[in-house]
Amino acid sequence: MTIPVKIAGIGFYVPETVITNDDLTKIIDTSDEWIRTRTGIERRHVLSGNESTVDMGIKSAQRAIEKAKINIEDIDLIIAAASVEAHAYPSTACEIQAAIGAKNAACFDITAACSGLIYSMGIARAFIKSESAKTVLVVATDAVSRCLDWTDRTTCVLFGDGSGAMVLTVSDDNQDDILSIDLKAEGQYGNFIKMPITGKNCPLVEPNDEEKMYVKMDGKEVYKYVVTNLPNYIEECVAKSGLKMNEIDYLVPHQANMRIIEALEKRLEFNPDHVISNIQEYANTSAASIPIALVEAIESGKIKLPCSAILTGFGAGMTVGTTVVRLREGIA
Ligand SMILES: CC(C)(COP(=O)(O)OP(=O)(O)OC[C@H]1O[C@@H](n2cnc3c(N)ncnc32)[C@H](O)[C@@H]1OP(=O)(O)O)[C@@H](O)C(=O)NCCC(=O)NCCS
């Protein structure tokens, strides 16, 4: 018998500073109407001053730990999914460990862009099932606003900052909360979304090209890729879960574009009232968007616990991660 995994607690944090679509018209040639009708976005929360992905990560982690009712010393692994890190090293996970005092945890970061939460859940589950860890803290924390070209209207209107965290541990009642999980990557589409990080060659050799550290995206190609492939990937994952699509209570997709969410809803024939979206308030917060949407919907009563749900994310790579989960009462 394999070890059952429990989703014990979830939390999120977003920075206080809000930028509306109208605010953006002061720096680029755009309009609230264009942004809202093409994407569904109305506002985004962004970091200000010296706040960082780590600061956001600490706050979301503390909320998830409080809900999970675990001792900090019991955490034996921290995985941070962060594309825009405060430092290349120490890792974001190590910095969060130090701040929350999880002294018994091993720590590392992963990069799977907006699929980061689901990838981290897959790794956490494998560690728990292989008895390499009993309690894992996953923190998806991203500050894309720091890496946008604020003169490029095709990208800068789309993103916001935020953080979400989840505690996974060995289940004490034999219920496995992760019914299925499926991670995919198609590196041949890497050019669709890129964020270069370049350094300078040694002055004794031929100089290299230096690129600016900005998000570059071919929005149309991303859109096509997602609406063509994601529904099939979700159906595959649902088939492995032992449930039928119409037996699953909620769909919590990555919040990248309202039109993508509506296309998914239609294709999967999901009840629109059970498809979770808060893109209007936060825009695309990368790896953090699924936990932010999930916790907010639980807190507002839109998601009623206990329930089953599909969590699905996609992002640069291209990467895709989907999981079918059972969510217990009291997790958020
Ligand atoms: C980015 C996205 C909203 C663009 O929508 P679109 O309908 O494809 O729009 P286009 O790129 O065709 O642009 C249409 C026009 O609007 C203009 N435009 C682009 N951004 C604009 C903005 N912020 N404000 C006003 N006009 C804008 C373009 O310049 C273009 O003008 P043109 O026809 O004169 O050349 C859409 O492609 C998308 O959401 N893609 C998915 C992106 C995504 O999910 N990324 C995250 C993955 S994790």
The ligand as a MOL file (V3000), in Angstrom:
LIG
                    3D

  0  0  0     0  0            999 V3000
M  V30 BEGIN CTAB
M  V30 COUNTS 48 50 0 0 0
M  V30 BEGIN ATOM
M  V30 1 C -1.8130 38.7520 -25.0390 0
M  V30 2 C -3.2240 38.6790 -25.5710 0
M  V30 3 C -4.2010 39.2590 -24.5550 0
M  V30 4 C -3.3210 39.5090 -26.8560 0
M  V30 5 O -4.6220 39.4520 -27.3660 0
M  V30 6 P -4.8280 39.3670 -28.9500 0
M  V30 7 O -6.2840 39.3860 -29.1850 0
M  V30 8 O -4.0570 38.1640 -29.4460 0
M  V30 9 O -4.2130 40.7320 -29.4000 0
M  V30 10 P -3.0970 40.9750 -30.5140 0
M  V30 11 O -1.7690 40.5520 -29.9730 0
M  V30 12 O -3.5850 40.3850 -31.7980 0
M  V30 13 O -3.1500 42.5350 -30.6150 0
M  V30 14 C -4.2070 43.1780 -31.2640 0
M  V30 15 C -3.8810 44.6430 -31.3370 0
M  V30 16 O -3.9020 45.2010 -30.0230 0
M  V30 17 C -2.6760 45.8860 -29.7740 0
M  V30 18 N -2.3410 45.7640 -28.3400 0
M  V30 19 C -1.5660 44.8520 -27.7460 0
M  V30 20 N -1.5160 45.0980 -26.4320 0
M  V30 21 C -2.2890 46.1730 -26.2060 0
M  V30 22 C -2.6350 46.8890 -25.0510 0
M  V30 23 N -2.1820 46.5550 -23.8360 0
M  V30 24 N -3.4530 47.9460 -25.1720 0
M  V30 25 C -3.9410 48.3290 -26.3860 0
M  V30 26 N -3.6410 47.6750 -27.5220 0
M  V30 27 C -2.8300 46.6160 -27.4270 0
M  V30 28 C -1.6710 45.2220 -30.6580 0
M  V30 29 O -0.5860 46.1010 -30.8880 0
M  V30 30 C -2.4790 44.9290 -31.8860 0
M  V30 31 O -2.5720 46.1110 -32.6390 0
M  V30 32 P -2.4650 46.0290 -34.2400 0
M  V30 33 O -3.6300 45.1610 -34.6760 0
M  V30 34 O -2.6010 47.4480 -34.6280 0
M  V30 35 O -1.1480 45.4100 -34.5230 0
M  V30 36 C -3.6350 37.2210 -25.9100 0
M  V30 37 O -2.9390 36.7840 -27.0480 0
M  V30 38 C -3.3560 36.2850 -24.7700 0
M  V30 39 O -3.8770 36.4400 -23.6660 0
M  V30 40 N -2.5370 35.2490 -24.9880 0
M  V30 41 C -2.2020 34.3120 -23.9550 0
M  V30 42 C -1.1260 34.8570 -23.1110 0
M  V30 43 C -0.9250 34.0950 -21.8330 0
M  V30 44 O -1.7920 33.3890 -21.3950 0
M  V30 45 N 0.2440 34.2320 -21.2500 0
M  V30 46 C 0.5880 33.7050 -19.9970 0
M  V30 47 C 0.9900 32.2970 -20.0780 0
M  V30 48 S 1.4400 31.7220 -18.4930 0
M  V30 END ATOM
M  V30 BEGIN BOND
M  V30 1 1 1 2
M  V30 2 1 2 3
M  V30 3 1 2 4
M  V30 4 1 2 36
M  V30 5 1 4 5
M  V30 6 1 5 6
M  V30 7 2 6 7
M  V30 8 1 6 8
M  V30 9 1 6 9
M  V30 10 1 9 10
M  V30 11 2 10 11
M  V30 12 1 10 12
M  V30 13 1 10 13
M  V30 14 1 13 14
M  V30 15 1 14 15
M  V30 16 1 15 16
M  V30 17 1 15 30
M  V30 18 1 16 17
M  V30 19 1 17 18
M  V30 20 1 17 28
M  V30 21 1 18 19
M  V30 22 1 18 27
M  V30 23 2 19 20
M  V30 24 1 20 21
M  V30 25 1 21 22
M  V30 26 2 21 27
M  V30 27 1 22 23
M  V30 28 2 22 24
M  V30 29 1 24 25
M  V30 30 2 25 26
M  V30 31 1 26 27
M  V30 32 1 28 29
M  V30 33 1 28 30
M  V30 34 1 30 31
M  V30 35 1 31 32
M  V30 36 2 32 33
M  V30 37 1 32 34
M  V30 38 1 32 35
M  V30 39 1 36 37
M  V30 40 1 36 38
M  V30 41 2 38 39
M  V30 42 1 38 40
M  V30 43 1 40 41
M  V30 44 1 41 42
M  V30 45 1 42 43
M  V30 46 2 43 44
M  V30 47 1 43 45
M  V30 48 1 45 46
M  V30 49 1 46 47
M  V30 50 1 47 48
M  V30 END BOND
M  V30 END CTAB
M  END
